């Protein structure tokens, strides 16, 4: 399996805090995969926004705008 950035225990906690009584190993692994994929997409878009603004530093506003563009107004 490839290197991951998010610990599996944290993913279990997120699902449990969202109301699940029990969480399968496969569900936790899949959510971790999805979250990492979305995070990578948001990060790449945030970098593009900072470069477009002529900055080398990615700011919180870049991340917020990138997330809004990628995830929509959920």
N, C-alpha and C positions, 0 to 999 in steps of 0.2 A: 504494500500500500504506500502511496506517496505521502510526503511530509504535509502536515496540516498546521494551520495557524491557531485554530480554536480547539480547546480541550473538550473532550467528549463529556466530561462531568458537567461543564457549563451548559452544554446543549441539553442534557437531561434536565437540569434545573430550569432552563427557559421553558421547556415543554411542560414541566410540572407546574411552574408558576402560572402558566397559561390555562391551567385547569385539568390537565390529564391526571388520571388516577394512576395509570401505569404507562410505561413507555418501552417499546421494543427496542432492542439494539439496532435493528435495521432502520427504524424511524429516526433515532438519534443520529446515526451515521448519515442518513439521507439529508436531514436538516442541516447538519454540519457542512455537507457538500454544497447544498443550495446556498447557504449563508456565505460561504467562502466565494462561490461563483459571483453572487450579487455584489459582495464587497470588492472583489477584483474589478468588476465592471464600473462600480461607482468610483473607485480609486483612479482608474484609467481616465474616466471622464473628468474627474476633478483636476487631474494633472493637465489635461488638455485645456481646461478653463484657466488655470493659473498661467500656463504658457501663453495663451491667447491674451491674457491681461499683462503680459510682459514681466511676470514674476517667476522666480525659481522656487518660491515657497508656496506650498498648498495651504490655503487657509480654510477655516471652518466654513466660511461662506461658500467656498468652492465645493466642498463636500456636500453641504446642504443643497445647493443648486443641482449638482450632479445626481444626488439621490432623488430629488424631485423630478428631474428629467427622465431618469431611468425607471423609477418606481411609480411615477404619476402622483396624483393628489390623493393618495389612499388615506 
